[in-house]
Amino acid sequence: MAKSNGNGANLGFENQMWAAADKLRGHMDASEYKHVVLGLIFLKYISDAFQAMYKQLEASKETAYTDPEDRDEYAAANIFWVPKEARWSVLQSNAKQPTIGKLIDDAMVAIEKENPTLKGVLPKDYGRPSLDKYRLGELIDIVSKIGLGDDESRSKDILGRVYEYFLGRFAAAEGKGGGEFYTPRCVVNLLVRMIEPYKGRVYDPCCGSGGMFVQSERFVEEHGGRLGDIAIYGQESNSTTWRLAMMNLAIRGLDANLGGQNADSFHNDLHKDLRADFILANPPFNMSDWGGERLREDARWKYGIPPVNNANYAWIQHFIHHLSPTGVAGFVMANGSMSTNTASEGEIRRNIIDADLVDCMIALPGQLFYTTQIPVCLWFVARNKKNGKFRDRSGHTLFIDARKLGSLIDRTHKDFSDEEIDKIAATYHAWRGVGANPRVRPNSDDGHAQGSALTEYQDVLGFCKSATIDEIREHGYVLTPGRYVGAAEIEDDGVPFEEKMAELSATLYEQFAEADRLEAVIKRNLEVLGYGQ
C-alpha cells in the first residue's frame, strides 16, 4: 500500500537532513529555529535558481549576446535577482566566520531591496547574539548539500520538497502551536482531490504557510494543466506565518495575491470583491476571541449572526460569501460544527441546509492533526448543485464516514494512504458524476473537472450515504455522517453461535486457570523474599 508521509514528502534524505539540522538547535525553541532553517533554505533556493540562469546566459553570451549581469534577463524568466554579496557561494565560503550572522542579514536586506515582492518577507535576525554562530555555520553546510549531485532542473523541486518537509517537522516539534501554520499534507491532498481545482480562482482566507495553494498547483500540473491555470488569492493574520507562506510560494514559483501584508479576514478582508471558483481552508478551530462583538451587522451573515464566543460559523459564512455562482468550497471544521445548537449556530446550520448548500460531509479519524488529537470533519459547500456539468444533486447531501481509515505513522499521528484518498475522492466524484462515458475527463469552461467518476455511485453501509434534505431535517439538521451511513455489516464466518460460545468459554476458563497459577507463583516468590502474609 503506497504511503504518503504526513509531513509532506517521502521519507528519504529529507529525514536525514532534519536529524542533522535538529541536532544544531541547542536550547532554541522549534518555533524560533524554524525561521532560521527555512530562511536559509529559501536563500539557497533563489541563489541556485539565479546561478542556473547565470550559467545559461554565460554560455550563450558569445552567440546570443546575453549578459549574465543583466537584471532584465532574470525578470523575464521570473527569477529573483540575487546581488553578488547575497549569493550562496559567498555565504558558504564565510560559513565559519564569526560575522556569518551579519552577512546573512545583509544578504536578506539586499535581496528584498532588489526584489520588491519580497519586501518585509525574509527573516533578518541571524546576527543576534543569542544565535550560536558556529552552529549557524554548520547549518549552512547542511543546507548546502540540498540538491548536490542532482541536475539543476531538479534542484528547485528538491528544495521545495525539503521546505515542505521541514514545515511539517517543525509543526510536529512545536506541538499544538506549530499546527496552526501547517495542515497535514494528506488532508490538503484529500481536499484538493475532492474539488479538483483545474482552472479558476482559488482562495484561502486563513492560508497558513500556503500548503493548499502548493497542492492545488501540483494537482493542475499532474493532470496536464499549466502553472498559472489557477489564480491564487489568500490571506493570513499572523505576520510570521504570512512570511512563511510568501517564501513557500516563491520557492514553488507560484504567483499569488496574499494581500500585500498580513491581515485579519474578518475585520480587514483584503479580497472583499473576490468571488472564488474554489475555496480550500483550514481555519482555526473554535476561536473565542475573533472580535465578533464588533461585527454584529455584516453582509456576510446571510444565514444568521454567529456567536461572539465561537468563530466556526463566521468562517463558514465567510467562505459561502466569497463563492462564485458555481463555486465549491472544501474546508476543515471541528466536529462540533456538525451538531451544535449553541447560541445561533443551530439556526445558521439549518438555514444553510435549507438553502441546499451542503454538498458533502466527511468524518475524519482522530490523530491527523498536530493541533488536536480529537477527530475533525470536512465540509463541502456548493453554490449550484444543478450545475449542468454534473449530475443534478439538488436536495441531496453525500455523507462519508472515514473514521476507520488511516494508519499510525508514529505514536500519536495518523496519515491516509494514497489508496484511501482515492477511495474517498472517487466516491464523491461518482456521486457528482456525469454522463454515460465517465472515463473522459476534459476540462470545462468554468474550471471544474468532468468525468472524474469511474463507477456509478451506490450507498455503502457504514461508509457512505446520499441523504435528502428531508432526511436531514428528520435528524434535527445534524450533519454527523455516522447518523446516516449506518453500521457496516459484520461478515458471517459460518460458525454456529453455540459452537463459537463453547470455544470462547473454554478459552476464558483456560485463562482463569493460568491467572490462578501465576498468582500462586508470585505469592511464593514474595514469601521467599520475606513479604508473605
PLY file of the C-alpha trace (Angstrom):
ply
format ascii 1.0
element vertex 533
property float x
property float y
property float z
element edge 532
property int vertex1
property int vertex2
end_header
0.00 0.00 0.00
1.51 3.33 -1.06
2.02 5.66 1.84
2.40 9.42 1.76
4.26 10.90 4.68
2.19 13.21 6.84
4.96 15.78 6.84
4.72 16.29 3.13
7.48 14.28 1.45
8.63 10.71 1.05
10.96 9.65 3.86
14.43 9.65 2.38
17.27 12.14 2.50
14.89 14.76 3.98
14.68 12.72 7.15
18.46 12.55 7.49
18.73 16.27 6.83
16.18 17.03 9.51
18.01 14.85 12.04
21.28 16.64 11.27
19.75 20.12 11.40
17.76 19.41 14.55
20.95 18.45 16.41
22.12 22.04 15.97
19.04 23.53 17.58
20.56 23.51 21.06
18.37 25.38 23.52
16.38 27.20 20.82
12.63 26.59 20.60
11.36 24.97 17.41
9.11 27.98 16.80
12.22 30.20 16.65
14.52 27.72 14.94
12.15 27.15 12.03
12.71 30.70 10.78
16.48 30.21 10.92
16.35 27.00 8.88
13.57 27.90 6.44
15.14 31.29 5.75
18.40 29.58 4.76
16.60 27.05 2.55
14.82 29.91 0.81
18.09 31.78 0.34
19.70 28.66 -1.14
16.72 28.20 -3.47
16.76 31.66 -5.01
20.55 31.61 -5.26
20.50 28.22 -7.02
17.81 29.38 -9.45
19.79 32.55 -10.13
23.02 30.62 -10.61
21.44 28.18 -13.06
20.18 31.10 -15.16
23.56 32.82 -14.83
25.32 29.78 -16.31
22.89 29.68 -19.25
23.45 33.35 -20.03
27.20 32.97 -19.63
27.24 30.04 -22.05
25.24 31.89 -24.72
26.73 35.38 -24.43
29.04 34.90 -27.43
26.27 33.72 -29.78
23.13 35.34 -28.37
24.88 38.40 -26.90
23.36 37.78 -23.48
24.73 39.43 -20.36
24.63 37.30 -17.16
24.64 40.51 -15.10
21.61 41.98 -16.89
18.72 42.03 -14.39
16.10 42.17 -17.15
17.11 38.69 -18.30
16.17 37.28 -14.89
12.95 39.27 -14.61
11.83 37.90 -17.98
12.35 34.35 -16.68
10.55 35.10 -13.39
13.75 34.55 -11.40
14.73 36.68 -8.43
17.77 38.88 -8.88
20.43 37.98 -6.32
23.16 40.59 -5.68
26.75 39.33 -5.56
27.07 39.64 -1.79
23.89 37.60 -1.28
24.79 34.61 -3.44
25.06 31.29 -1.66
28.66 30.69 -2.70
29.68 33.82 -0.80
27.83 32.80 2.34
29.11 29.22 2.15
32.71 30.38 1.88
32.24 32.51 5.01
30.20 29.96 6.99
32.92 29.52 9.63
33.49 33.25 10.17
32.12 34.88 13.36
30.49 37.53 11.16
28.32 34.99 9.27
25.14 36.12 11.02
25.56 39.72 9.86
26.49 38.55 6.35
23.20 36.60 6.10
21.19 39.56 7.42
22.86 41.86 4.88
22.09 39.32 2.14
18.42 39.23 3.11
18.23 43.04 3.12
19.93 43.23 -0.28
17.56 40.66 -1.81
14.48 42.47 -0.50
15.83 45.76 -1.87
16.34 44.27 -5.33
13.04 42.32 -5.37
10.06 44.45 -4.19
7.70 41.45 -4.00
9.84 40.09 -1.15
9.83 43.32 0.86
9.24 42.57 4.54
9.13 38.81 3.93
12.59 37.46 4.73
13.96 36.84 8.27
16.76 39.24 9.18
17.90 38.41 12.70
20.74 35.95 12.10
23.21 38.37 13.67
21.57 38.36 17.11
23.97 37.41 19.93
21.77 34.52 21.13
22.23 32.62 17.86
25.33 30.41 18.05
27.41 31.36 15.00
29.41 28.13 14.99
26.19 26.10 14.77
24.84 28.53 12.18
27.90 27.76 10.04
27.28 24.04 10.43
23.67 24.55 9.37
24.83 26.36 6.24
26.98 23.32 5.40
23.93 21.05 5.79
21.70 23.25 3.61
24.50 23.44 1.02
24.06 19.72 0.40
20.45 20.10 -0.78
20.32 19.28 -4.47
24.02 18.46 -4.56
24.71 15.78 -7.14
21.38 16.38 -8.88
20.96 18.21 -12.16
19.82 21.82 -11.89
16.43 21.11 -13.42
15.61 19.02 -10.35
17.15 21.39 -7.79
14.04 23.55 -7.49
11.78 20.58 -6.83
14.20 19.12 -4.28
14.39 22.42 -2.39
10.61 22.68 -2.48
10.28 19.18 -1.06
12.74 19.94 1.73
10.98 23.21 2.58
7.60 21.47 2.75
9.01 18.54 4.73
10.68 20.84 7.25
7.45 22.81 7.67
5.75 19.58 8.71
8.55 18.53 11.05
8.54 21.92 12.73
4.78 21.64 13.17
5.30 18.30 14.92
8.16 19.64 17.05
6.12 22.65 18.16
3.08 20.54 19.01
-0.23 22.34 19.35
1.14 25.77 18.47
3.01 24.52 15.42
-0.01 23.02 13.70
-1.59 26.44 13.44
0.54 27.22 10.39
0.52 23.73 8.87
-2.25 21.43 7.65
-1.17 17.77 7.24
-0.47 17.05 3.61
-2.83 14.08 3.44
-5.74 16.35 4.44
-4.72 19.03 1.94
-4.38 16.36 -0.74
-7.84 14.98 0.04
-9.45 18.44 -0.14
-7.76 19.15 -3.47
-8.63 15.72 -4.91
-12.25 16.22 -3.90
-12.91 19.59 -5.55
-10.30 19.33 -8.35
-9.29 22.95 -8.97
-8.28 22.68 -12.61
-8.74 26.26 -13.68
-10.03 29.39 -12.00
-9.71 31.41 -8.81
-8.55 29.56 -5.68
-8.99 31.28 -2.33
-7.89 30.57 1.25
-8.62 33.34 3.78
-6.58 31.65 6.53
-3.81 30.26 4.36
-1.14 29.46 6.97
2.08 28.54 5.19
0.33 28.15 1.81
0.04 24.37 1.59
-3.40 24.47 -0.06
-2.02 26.54 -2.92
1.07 24.40 -3.43
-1.01 21.23 -3.62
-3.56 22.86 -5.97
-0.86 23.86 -8.44
0.71 20.41 -8.14
-2.67 18.82 -8.94
-3.09 21.03 -12.02
0.35 20.12 -13.35
-0.07 16.39 -12.63
-3.29 16.38 -14.69
-1.94 18.08 -17.78
-2.55 21.71 -16.83
-0.04 24.53 -16.69
1.48 26.63 -13.95
-0.77 29.68 -13.81
-4.02 27.94 -14.83
-5.30 28.90 -11.41
-5.24 32.37 -9.86
-4.27 32.28 -6.19
-5.79 34.56 -3.57
-5.05 34.26 0.11
-4.87 35.98 3.45
-3.16 35.24 6.77
-3.48 37.13 10.05
-0.19 36.05 11.64
2.74 38.11 10.32
5.43 35.41 10.71
3.19 32.76 9.14
2.36 35.15 6.28
6.10 35.43 5.59
6.42 31.62 5.63
3.64 31.42 3.03
5.28 34.03 0.80
8.57 32.12 0.88
6.82 28.77 0.33
5.02 30.08 -2.76
8.13 31.79 -4.10
10.10 28.55 -3.79
7.43 26.86 -5.90
7.44 29.69 -8.44
3.79 30.47 -7.72
2.42 33.96 -8.28
-0.13 34.69 -5.56
-2.07 37.64 -4.21
-1.79 37.38 -0.43
-2.96 40.93 0.07
0.42 42.59 0.43
0.55 42.13 4.20
-0.87 40.03 7.00
-4.44 40.92 7.99
-7.49 39.52 9.80
-10.03 38.19 7.26
-12.98 39.08 9.49
-12.04 42.68 10.26
-9.85 43.57 7.28
-10.96 41.48 4.31
-8.29 42.15 1.69
-10.33 40.47 -1.06
-13.78 41.91 -0.43
-14.94 41.70 -4.04
-13.50 38.26 -4.77
-15.90 35.51 -5.79
-13.81 32.36 -5.96
-14.35 29.21 -8.03
-12.66 27.11 -5.35
-12.14 27.70 -1.65
-9.78 25.48 0.35
-9.23 26.27 4.02
-8.36 25.02 7.48
-9.48 27.83 9.81
-8.53 27.91 13.49
-10.96 25.73 15.47
-13.44 27.28 17.91
-11.89 30.77 18.01
-13.36 32.58 21.01
-11.51 35.89 20.57
-12.33 36.68 16.95
-13.87 40.07 17.73
-17.40 39.02 16.86
-18.95 41.67 19.11
-17.72 44.28 16.63
-19.35 42.52 13.67
-22.97 42.16 14.71
-24.15 43.62 11.41
-22.23 42.32 8.44
-23.20 41.46 4.88
-21.57 38.05 5.24
-24.02 36.84 7.89
-26.76 35.97 5.42
-27.79 32.82 7.30
-27.58 34.15 10.84
-25.34 36.15 13.18
-22.55 33.90 14.55
-21.95 33.85 18.31
-19.23 36.14 19.68
-17.51 33.28 21.53
-17.00 30.91 18.59
-15.92 31.77 15.03
-16.77 28.44 13.36
-19.97 29.65 11.72
-18.41 33.01 10.96
-15.78 31.16 8.89
-18.42 29.01 7.18
-20.42 32.05 6.16
-17.27 33.91 5.10
-16.50 31.01 2.73
-20.03 30.98 1.32
-19.96 34.76 0.86
-16.82 34.53 -1.29
-18.01 31.70 -3.57
-18.82 32.36 -7.24
-22.27 31.29 -8.56
-20.80 27.87 -9.49
-18.11 27.79 -6.80
-17.26 24.91 -4.46
-15.65 25.17 -1.03
-13.91 22.43 0.93
-12.75 23.17 4.46
-11.82 21.64 7.79
-14.04 22.15 10.84
-14.22 20.97 14.43
-16.66 18.07 14.83
-18.94 20.18 17.00
-19.89 22.24 13.96
-21.95 19.32 12.62
-24.36 19.16 15.54
-24.05 22.20 17.82
-27.18 24.12 18.79
-25.31 26.60 20.99
-26.46 30.21 20.65
-27.32 30.82 16.98
-25.21 28.02 15.47
-28.06 25.52 15.11
-30.20 28.11 13.37
-27.40 29.08 10.98
-26.77 25.43 10.10
-30.48 24.88 9.50
-30.64 27.89 7.16
-27.56 26.74 5.22
-29.05 23.24 4.83
-32.45 24.60 3.78
-30.66 26.73 1.18
-29.30 23.44 -0.24
-25.66 24.49 0.05
-24.18 21.48 1.87
-22.76 19.19 -0.81
-20.80 16.63 1.19
-19.75 15.90 4.78
-16.79 13.70 5.73
-15.98 12.46 9.23
-12.22 12.04 9.65
-10.35 9.85 12.14
-8.56 11.35 15.11
-4.80 11.99 15.29
-4.39 13.53 11.83
-3.56 16.99 13.13
-0.77 18.44 15.24
-3.10 20.98 16.82
-5.51 18.43 18.24
-5.83 14.69 18.77
-9.63 14.81 18.51
-11.29 13.93 15.21
-12.38 16.69 12.85
-14.58 16.83 9.78
-14.57 18.19 6.24
-17.38 20.35 4.87
-18.01 20.75 1.14
-20.34 23.56 0.13
-21.60 24.10 -3.43
-23.36 27.20 -4.68
-25.11 25.38 -7.50
-25.88 21.65 -7.31
-27.75 21.91 -10.62
-24.56 22.74 -12.50
-25.04 21.23 -15.96
-21.52 19.84 -15.94
-22.52 17.36 -13.24
-25.41 15.14 -12.22
-28.16 17.21 -10.59
-27.75 16.63 -6.86
-30.05 19.40 -5.68
-31.86 18.46 -2.48
-29.24 15.83 -1.59
-26.08 15.69 0.53
-23.42 12.98 0.48
-22.21 11.68 3.85
-18.91 9.77 4.12
-17.67 8.18 7.33
-13.87 7.84 7.03
-13.17 7.41 10.75
-11.91 3.85 10.28
-9.41 4.84 7.59
-5.83 5.97 8.12
-2.93 4.34 9.95
-0.37 5.49 12.52
2.90 6.94 11.21
4.23 7.45 14.75
2.88 7.03 18.27
0.49 9.96 18.06
-0.21 10.80 14.41
-2.12 9.13 11.59
-1.94 9.51 7.84
-4.10 8.47 4.88
-2.63 6.24 2.19
-2.97 7.29 -1.46
-5.44 4.45 -1.94
-7.63 5.70 0.89
-7.64 9.22 -0.54
-8.56 7.71 -3.92
-11.41 5.78 -2.33
-12.95 8.83 -0.66
-12.50 11.14 -3.66
-13.80 8.54 -6.14
-16.93 8.07 -4.03
-17.63 11.80 -4.14
-16.89 12.03 -7.87
-19.15 9.07 -8.60
-21.93 10.77 -6.64
-21.45 14.01 -8.58
-20.59 12.15 -11.81
-21.63 12.96 -15.35
-22.86 11.22 -18.44
-22.52 7.76 -19.89
-18.78 7.97 -20.53
-17.36 8.74 -17.10
-13.76 7.95 -18.02
-13.50 11.02 -20.26
-12.06 13.97 -18.34
-11.97 17.13 -20.47
-11.56 20.50 -18.78
-14.77 22.51 -18.62
-15.03 26.24 -19.24
-15.58 27.02 -15.56
-12.50 25.06 -14.47
-14.22 22.06 -12.90
-13.10 18.62 -13.99
-15.62 16.46 -15.80
-15.96 12.72 -15.79
-14.00 12.03 -12.63
-16.35 9.21 -11.62
-15.19 5.78 -12.74
-18.24 3.91 -11.43
-21.88 4.64 -10.70
-22.47 5.79 -7.16
-24.00 3.39 -4.63
-24.64 3.79 -0.90
-22.28 1.60 1.15
-23.49 0.66 4.63
-21.09 2.03 7.22
-19.20 4.22 4.71
-21.34 6.48 2.52
-24.95 7.57 2.11
-26.72 10.05 -0.16
-29.39 11.68 2.00
-32.19 14.09 1.13
-32.81 17.37 2.91
-35.97 15.83 4.37
-33.86 13.05 5.94
-31.51 15.66 7.38
-34.50 17.51 8.82
-35.71 14.29 10.43
-32.32 14.09 12.18
-32.74 17.60 13.57
-30.40 19.17 10.98
-27.43 17.27 12.40
-24.71 16.67 9.78
-22.74 13.90 11.50
-22.12 11.18 8.85
-22.49 8.35 11.39
-26.19 9.19 11.70
-26.78 8.45 8.04
-24.36 5.79 6.83
-25.33 3.23 9.49
-23.14 0.40 10.75
-21.27 -1.83 8.35
-22.48 -5.42 8.19
-20.32 -7.92 10.08
-19.27 -10.77 7.85
-20.65 -14.13 8.98
-17.84 -16.65 9.49
-20.27 -19.59 9.24
-19.57 -20.93 12.78
-22.82 -21.68 14.71
-23.32 -19.48 17.79
-23.38 -22.43 20.25
-20.11 -23.80 18.91
-18.44 -20.37 18.96
-19.67 -19.68 22.51
-18.37 -23.04 23.76
-14.95 -22.35 22.21
-14.75 -18.87 23.71
-15.84 -20.13 27.13
-13.18 -22.86 27.09
-10.52 -20.26 26.23
-11.72 -17.98 29.02
-11.57 -20.76 31.65
-8.05 -21.65 30.48
-7.05 -18.03 31.03
-8.65 -18.08 34.51
-6.58 -21.17 35.38
-3.39 -19.56 34.08
-4.12 -16.43 36.14
-4.52 -18.59 39.28
-1.21 -20.35 38.56
0.64 -17.07 38.08
-0.88 -15.64 41.25
0.41 -18.66 43.22
3.92 -18.27 41.73
4.02 -14.59 42.66
2.88 -15.32 46.23
5.65 -17.97 46.67
8.28 -15.55 45.39
7.08 -12.88 47.82
7.29 -15.38 50.70
10.87 -16.27 49.74
11.72 -12.58 49.87
10.10 -12.27 53.29
6.96 -10.44 52.21
4.45 -13.24 52.71
1.25 -12.79 54.68
0 1
1 2
2 3
3 4
4 5
5 6
6 7
7 8
8 9
9 10
10 11
11 12
12 13
13 14
14 15
15 16
16 17
17 18
18 19
19 20
20 21
21 22
22 23
23 24
24 25
25 26
26 27
27 28
28 29
29 30
30 31
31 32
32 33
33 34
34 35
35 36
36 37
37 38
38 39
39 40
40 41
41 42
42 43
43 44
44 45
45 46
46 47
47 48
48 49
49 50
50 51
51 52
52 53
53 54
54 55
55 56
56 57
57 58
58 59
59 60
60 61
61 62
62 63
63 64
64 65
65 66
66 67
67 68
68 69
69 70
70 71
71 72
72 73
73 74
74 75
75 76
76 77
77 78
78 79
79 80
80 81
81 82
82 83
83 84
84 85
85 86
86 87
87 88
88 89
89 90
90 91
91 92
92 93
93 94
94 95
95 96
96 97
97 98
98 99
99 100
100 101
101 102
102 103
103 104
104 105
105 106
106 107
107 108
108 109
109 110
110 111
111 112
112 113
113 114
114 115
115 116
116 117
117 118
118 119
119 120
120 121
121 122
122 123
123 124
124 125
125 126
126 127
127 128
128 129
129 130
130 131
131 132
132 133
133 134
134 135
135 136
136 137
137 138
138 139
139 140
140 141
141 142
142 143
143 144
144 145
145 146
146 147
147 148
148 149
149 150
150 151
151 152
152 153
153 154
154 155
155 156
156 157
157 158
158 159
159 160
160 161
161 162
162 163
163 164
164 165
165 166
166 167
167 168
168 169
169 170
170 171
171 172
172 173
173 174
174 175
175 176
176 177
177 178
178 179
179 180
180 181
181 182
182 183
183 184
184 185
185 186
186 187
187 188
188 189
189 190
190 191
191 192
192 193
193 194
194 195
195 196
196 197
197 198
198 199
199 200
200 201
201 202
202 203
203 204
204 205
205 206
206 207
207 208
208 209
209 210
210 211
211 212
212 213
213 214
214 215
215 216
216 217
217 218
218 219
219 220
220 221
221 222
222 223
223 224
224 225
225 226
226 227
227 228
228 229
229 230
230 231
231 232
232 233
233 234
234 235
235 236
236 237
237 238
238 239
239 240
240 241
241 242
242 243
243 244
244 245
245 246
246 247
247 248
248 249
249 250
250 251
251 252
252 253
253 254
254 255
255 256
256 257
257 258
258 259
259 260
260 261
261 262
262 263
263 264
264 265
265 266
266 267
267 268
268 269
269 270
270 271
271 272
272 273
273 274
274 275
275 276
276 277
277 278
278 279
279 280
280 281
281 282
282 283
283 284
284 285
285 286
286 287
287 288
288 289
289 290
290 291
291 292
292 293
293 294
294 295
295 296
296 297
297 298
298 299
299 300
300 301
301 302
302 303
303 304
304 305
305 306
306 307
307 308
308 309
309 310
310 311
311 312
312 313
313 314
314 315
315 316
316 317
317 318
318 319
319 320
320 321
321 322
322 323
323 324
324 325
325 326
326 327
327 328
328 329
329 330
330 331
331 332
332 333
333 334
334 335
335 336
336 337
337 338
338 339
339 340
340 341
341 342
342 343
343 344
344 345
345 346
346 347
347 348
348 349
349 350
350 351
351 352
352 353
353 354
354 355
355 356
356 357
357 358
358 359
359 360
360 361
361 362
362 363
363 364
364 365
365 366
366 367
367 368
368 369
369 370
370 371
371 372
372 373
373 374
374 375
375 376
376 377
377 378
378 379
379 380
380 381
381 382
382 383
383 384
384 385
385 386
386 387
387 388
388 389
389 390
390 391
391 392
392 393
393 394
394 395
395 396
396 397
397 398
398 399
399 400
400 401
401 402
402 403
403 404
404 405
405 406
406 407
407 408
408 409
409 410
410 411
411 412
412 413
413 414
414 415
415 416
416 417
417 418
418 419
419 420
420 421
421 422
422 423
423 424
424 425
425 426
426 427
427 428
428 429
429 430
430 431
431 432
432 433
433 434
434 435
435 436
436 437
437 438
438 439
439 440
440 441
441 442
442 443
443 444
444 445
445 446
446 447
447 448
448 449
449 450
450 451
451 452
452 453
453 454
454 455
455 456
456 457
457 458
458 459
459 460
460 461
461 462
462 463
463 464
464 465
465 466
466 467
467 468
468 469
469 470
470 471
471 472
472 473
473 474
474 475
475 476
476 477
477 478
478 479
479 480
480 481
481 482
482 483
483 484
484 485
485 486
486 487
487 488
488 489
489 490
490 491
491 492
492 493
493 494
494 495
495 496
496 497
497 498
498 499
499 500
500 501
501 502
502 503
503 504
504 505
505 506
506 507
507 508
508 509
509 510
510 511
511 512
512 513
513 514
514 515
515 516
516 517
517 518
518 519
519 520
520 521
521 522
522 523
523 524
524 525
525 526
526 527
527 528
528 529
529 530
530 531
531 532
